[in-house]
Amino acid sequence: MTAPTTRRNIAGMNEHTRPPGARSPRSKSAAAKRMAAYRQRMHAAGYRQVTRWVLDTRRPEFVALAHEQARIVAASDDEAEIMNWLDQVRDWPTD
């Protein structure tokens, strides 16, 4: 395959041109096309995509903090009350 050549465009910036038949770096792969079609189907069905960031429970810092908080609850005189409250909010009604 022939390497792309460089030329200057009207703004003086370098512009890469590719030989005929070479794949454009911006063309979508088959997986990207399937994902785009999936997103279109979901949007047509009334859904919207949402991205959420959550704590990484696999990190050692998270594990250490969870253990420390559990130790504090276990050592508390109010452990039974705290555990009852946790049971209640775990099953919080959604309606």
N, C-alpha and C positions, 0 to 999 in steps of 0.2 A: 504494500500500500504506500502511496506517495504521501509524504508529510505535507501538512497544510502550509500554504505560503502566507506571508504577511504583507499587507499593503496598508497604506494610510487612507482613512476615509475623509470625508469633507471637513470633519472637526479636527483632523490631525491626529486622531487616535489610531492605534494599530487595529487592524481588522483582519481576522483569519478567514481565509477562503479555503474550501475543501475541494478536492478533485471530484469530478462527476461520479455519482453513485456512492460517495462516502456517506456514512451515517451522520446525521446532524447531532451535535451533543445535546440538543434540546428535544429530540424526538422521544416519545414515551415508550418505555419498555412494555412488554405484554402485561406484566404485573401491575404497572401503573395504570394501564388502560382498564384492566379489570376492576381496580380499586375506584377509579373515576366512575365507571358504570355502576358499581355498587353504591357509591355515594349519591349518584343521581336517582337510583331506585329508592333509596331510603328517604331522600328529600321529597320525592314524588309521593311517597307513602305518608308524608306528614312529619317526618323526623328531622331533627337538626343535630349536627355533630357537636359534641361537648368534650373538651379535654379537661381532665382533672389531675391535679398534682396531689399525691398523698404521701404520708410518711413511709419511708422504706423500712419495713419491719425487719429486714435482714441485716441492717447495719448494727454493728456492735454497740454504738451509742444508744440506739433505740432500746435494744435488749437490756442494757445496763440501767437505763432510766425506768423501764417497765419493772424490772426487778426491785429497784429502789422504792418505787411507789407501792408495789405490792408489800414490801417489807414494812413500810410506814403504816399501811392499812392493817396488816396483821398485828403490829405492835400497839395499835390504838385500842383504847378502852371502848371505843364506839364501833369496833369492827363489825358486829352483827347489824347495827343500824346502817352502816355504810354499804354492806353487802345487800341488805334488803332494798336500799335505794337503788343500787346498781341493777338489781333484778327488775325493779319497776321501770326504770328508764330504758332498759334493754328492750322491753316489749312495748315501747311507747306507741300509742295509737297513731295511725297515719291519716285518719279522716278528720 
